[in-house]
Amino acid sequence: MFAFLLIACVSRGHHEVVVMQLDATRMALSAQQVAARDDEAARDATIAALKEEIHARQAQLDLLAGKHASHEADLEALRATYAALVAEDLAEELPEAPKVPRPKPPVIQIIPRDRPVLRASVAEMTAALELAARDSFDAKRSDERHARVVAAFAPLVTSGFAVVERRGDASVVVLLAAKLFNENTVELSPRGEDVAKGAALAMEQLHGWDLEVQGHTDATPFHSSDLPSNWELGFARGVLLLRALREAGVDEPAHVTSFADTVPRAPVSDAEAARQNARVELWLSEIPGIEVRFQPTPPAPDAPSPTVPAAPTP
């Protein structure tokens, strides 16, 4: 009988321990679920912000398209005015030809004695409008290209592994070395391999780009038997990331450069600045020569310079 009571007590004590362990497990799982919901809410907020930025960019593109159409209409009006001036000059040189009435160009008043000045003004305005139209078209294309890069790299951005910036006509994807490489090495960490695969998936959505891989280091001097300075360290990391992109299927034209610690993102010298400065940047630029809409055909070397018909002698 005493042995039976002892066994019962032991079983009851074991049961209480199991219950306490289950309660602790439930609390841990509940905390994990709360953290997961917070992370999901943060990702949703980031994605919403990116969508709002894309909508804003689209509105800017629509505005630029309207300005471009307006410039095209102004160009057509000026060309019509110039053609009318040339036709009038020819008609005065051939008085026997029958005069065909033509509508006068709107707004511009033609004074016979000032025709050469007016032709020069029309030519200057035409050149200015063509330049403005080209700039508007280039700006629109640049906005469209950057929006595509932002959308392609959105998963890496929302996960905190990348930052997409616009610098001039290039879109720059910033990847911190701390999230790519094992500490003080040029070996990709398991997380870095996942980041490289994510970058390759993003690049699959982009075509016709020139890729420059830039390696940057912090200001801490680095030296090893294979890498004597920070210059070789930045270059080796850039080459390693490019090789990982190639192995993942990225075949865009590419080259690697190293800037060592000469182009810091954070000019201060604390630990966080060093973490921000040690990085690899993917510079994405459109391959030149694809769009030639506003590029006139160059004249032959021996071709005479174009001349404007002279005004008839009164």
C-alpha positions in Angstrom: 0.0 0.0 0.0 2.8 2.4 0.8 4.5 1.6 -2.5 1.3 2.4 -4.4 1.0 5.8 -2.7 4.6 6.6 -3.5 4.1 5.7 -7.2 1.0 7.9 -7.3 2.8 10.8 -5.8 5.6 10.5 -8.3 3.2 10.3 -11.2 1.3 13.4 -10.0 4.6 15.3 -9.7 5.6 14.3 -13.2 2.2 15.4 -14.5 2.6 18.8 -13.0 6.0 19.2 -14.6 4.6 18.2 -18.0 1.7 20.7 -17.5 4.2 23.5 -16.7 6.2 22.6 -19.8 3.1 22.7 -22.0 2.1 26.1 -20.6 5.6 27.5 -21.3 5.5 26.0 -24.8 2.1 27.6 -25.4 3.4 31.0 -24.2 6.4 30.8 -26.5 4.3 29.8 -29.5 1.9 32.7 -28.7 4.8 35.2 -28.6 6.1 33.8 -31.9 2.7 34.2 -33.5 2.5 37.8 -32.3 6.0 38.5 -33.7 5.0 36.9 -37.0 1.9 39.0 -37.2 3.9 42.2 -36.5 6.5 41.2 -39.2 3.7 40.5 -41.7 2.1 43.9 -40.9 5.4 45.6 -41.4 5.9 43.9 -44.8 2.4 44.8 -45.8 3.0 48.5 -44.9 6.3 48.5 -46.9 4.6 46.9 -49.9 1.8 49.5 -49.7 4.3 52.3 -49.6 6.1 50.9 -52.6 2.8 50.6 -54.5 2.0 54.3 -53.6 5.5 55.3 -54.9 4.8 53.4 -58.2 1.5 55.1 -58.6 3.1 58.5 -58.0 5.8 57.7 -60.6 3.1 56.7 -63.0 1.3 60.0 -62.5 4.6 61.8 -63.2 5.0 59.7 -66.4 1.5 60.7 -67.5 2.3 64.3 -66.9 5.5 64.1 -68.9 3.6 62.3 -71.7 1.2 65.2 -71.9 4.1 67.7 -72.0 5.7 65.7 -74.8 2.5 65.7 -76.8 2.3 69.5 -76.4 5.9 69.9 -77.6 5.1 67.8 -80.6 2.2 70.0 -81.5 4.3 73.1 -81.1 7.0 71.6 -83.4 4.4 70.8 -86.1 3.1 74.4 -85.9 6.6 75.8 -86.3 7.4 73.5 -89.2 4.2 74.5 -90.9 5.2 78.2 -90.4 8.7 77.6 -91.8 7.3 75.7 -94.9 4.8 78.6 -95.5 7.7 81.1 -95.4 9.7 79.1 -97.9 6.7 78.7 -100.2 6.0 82.5 -100.0 9.6 83.2 -101.0 9.4 80.9 -104.0 6.1 82.5 -105.0 7.7 86.0 -105.0 10.7 84.7 -107.1 8.2 83.3 -109.7 5.6 86.1 -110.1 4.1 84.4 -113.2 3.0 81.4 -111.1 -0.6 81.6 -110.0 -0.9 82.5 -106.3 -2.8 80.0 -104.3 -4.4 81.5 -101.2 -3.3 79.8 -98.0 -4.3 80.3 -94.4 -2.1 82.5 -92.4 -0.3 80.8 -89.5 -1.9 81.6 -86.1 -0.3 83.9 -83.6 2.8 84.6 -85.7 2.6 87.8 -87.8 4.9 87.7 -90.9 6.6 91.1 -91.8 8.2 90.9 -95.2 11.4 92.9 -94.3 12.0 90.7 -91.2 11.7 87.3 -92.9 15.4 86.4 -92.4 15.2 87.3 -88.7 11.9 85.3 -88.4 13.4 82.3 -90.1 16.3 82.3 -87.7 13.9 82.6 -84.7 11.9 79.7 -86.0 15.0 77.6 -86.4 16.1 78.5 -82.8 12.7 77.7 -81.4 12.5 74.4 -83.3 15.9 73.4 -82.0 14.8 74.3 -78.4 11.6 72.4 -78.7 13.3 69.4 -80.1 15.8 69.5 -77.2 12.9 69.9 -74.7 11.0 67.0 -76.3 14.1 64.8 -76.2 14.8 65.7 -72.5 11.1 64.9 -71.7 11.3 61.6 -73.5 14.6 60.6 -71.8 13.2 61.6 -68.4 10.1 59.5 -69.0 12.2 56.5 -70.0 14.4 56.9 -67.0 11.4 57.0 -64.6 10.0 53.9 -66.3 13.3 52.0 -66.0 13.7 52.9 -62.3 10.1 51.9 -61.5 10.9 48.4 -63.1 14.0 48.0 -60.9 12.1 49.0 -57.8 9.3 46.5 -58.6 11.8 43.7 -59.4 13.8 44.1 -56.2 10.8 44.7 -53.9 11.0 41.3 -52.2 14.6 41.9 -51.1 13.8 45.5 -50.1 10.8 44.4 -47.9 12.9 41.7 -46.3 15.6 44.2 -45.3 18.3 42.7 -47.5 18.6 45.5 -50.1 18.1 49.2 -50.7 17.2 50.6 -54.2 18.4 54.2 -55.0 18.4 56.4 -58.0 21.7 58.1 -58.9 21.5 60.1 -62.2 20.2 57.8 -64.9 21.3 54.6 -63.1 19.3 52.5 -60.6 21.6 51.3 -57.7 20.9 48.2 -55.6 22.8 48.4 -52.3 23.7 45.1 -50.6 25.5 45.2 -47.2 28.5 43.0 -46.9 27.4 41.9 -43.4 24.4 40.3 -45.0 26.3 38.7 -47.9 29.7 37.4 -46.6 31.1 35.6 -43.6 32.9 38.1 -41.3 36.3 39.2 -42.6 36.2 36.8 -45.6 35.2 36.7 -49.2 32.9 33.7 -48.8 29.2 34.0 -49.2 27.3 33.1 -46.1 24.2 30.8 -46.4 22.1 34.0 -46.0 24.3 35.7 -48.7 23.6 32.8 -51.1 19.9 33.4 -50.6 20.3 37.1 -51.2 22.3 36.4 -54.4 19.6 34.1 -55.6 16.9 36.7 -54.9 18.9 39.3 -56.8 19.2 36.9 -59.7 15.4 36.4 -59.7 15.0 40.1 -59.8 17.4 40.5 -62.7 15.4 37.9 -64.7 12.7 40.5 -64.9 15.0 43.1 -66.4 16.5 42.9 -69.9 18.7 45.2 -72.0 20.7 46.5 -69.0 24.4 47.1 -68.4 25.5 45.8 -64.9 28.4 47.3 -63.0 29.2 45.5 -59.7 31.0 47.9 -57.3 32.9 46.6 -54.3 33.2 49.0 -51.3 34.8 48.4 -47.9 34.9 50.2 -44.6 38.0 52.2 -43.4 39.5 49.4 -41.4 42.7 48.2 -43.1 42.5 44.7 -44.4 45.5 42.4 -45.2 45.8 38.7 -46.0 48.1 36.5 -48.0 45.8 36.7 -51.0 44.3 40.2 -50.5 47.0 42.7 -49.5 44.6 45.7 -49.2 41.0 46.9 -49.1 41.2 47.4 -52.9 41.6 43.7 -53.5 39.0 42.9 -50.8 36.3 45.1 -52.5 37.2 43.6 -55.9 37.2 40.0 -54.7 33.7 40.5 -53.1 32.3 42.0 -56.3 33.7 39.2 -58.4 32.3 36.6 -56.0 28.8 38.1 -56.1 28.9 38.4 -59.9 29.9 34.8 -60.2 27.0 33.8 -58.0 24.6 35.8 -60.2 26.1 34.2 -63.3 25.6 30.7 -61.9 22.0 31.7 -61.1 21.4 32.6 -64.8 22.1 36.3 -65.1 23.8 36.9 -68.5 23.6 40.7 -68.8 26.8 42.5 -69.8 28.7 43.2 -66.6 32.0 44.3 -65.1 33.4 44.6 -61.6 35.2 47.6 -60.0 36.6 48.3 -56.6 36.5 51.6 -54.7 37.9 50.3 -51.4 36.9 52.8 -48.7 37.0 55.9 -51.0 33.3 56.3 -51.4 31.6 55.9 -48.0 27.9 55.9 -47.5 28.3 57.1 -43.9 31.2 59.6 -43.4 31.4 59.0 -39.6 33.7 56.3 -38.1 31.5 54.3 -35.7 30.5 50.7 -35.9 27.2 51.3 -37.7 29.0 53.5 -40.3 31.5 50.7 -40.9 28.6 48.3 -41.4 26.9 50.7 -43.9 30.1 51.4 -45.8 31.1 47.7 -46.4 28.8 46.8 -49.2 28.4 45.7 -52.8 26.4 47.9 -55.2 24.7 46.8 -58.4 24.6 49.7 -60.9 21.9 49.1 -63.5 22.0 51.3 -66.6 20.3 50.9 -70.0 22.6 49.8 -72.7 23.1 52.9 -75.0 22.1 52.8 -78.6 18.7 51.2 -78.2 16.5 54.3 -78.5 17.4 56.6 -81.4 14.0 58.3 -81.9 15.4 61.8 -81.5 18.9 61.2 -83.0 19.1 62.7 -86.5 21.1 60.9 -89.2 24.6 62.5 -89.3 25.5 64.0 -92.7 28.2 62.6 -94.8 31.7 64.1 -94.2 31.7 65.7 -97.7 28.1 66.8 -97.7 27.5 70.6 -97.9 26.1 72.4 -94.9 22.3 73.0 -95.1 21.3 76.5 -96.0 18.2 78.5 -95.5 16.8 80.1 -98.7 17.7 83.7 -98.9 15.0 86.4 -98.8 14.2 87.7 -102.3 15.6 91.1 -103.2 12.9 93.8 -103.0 
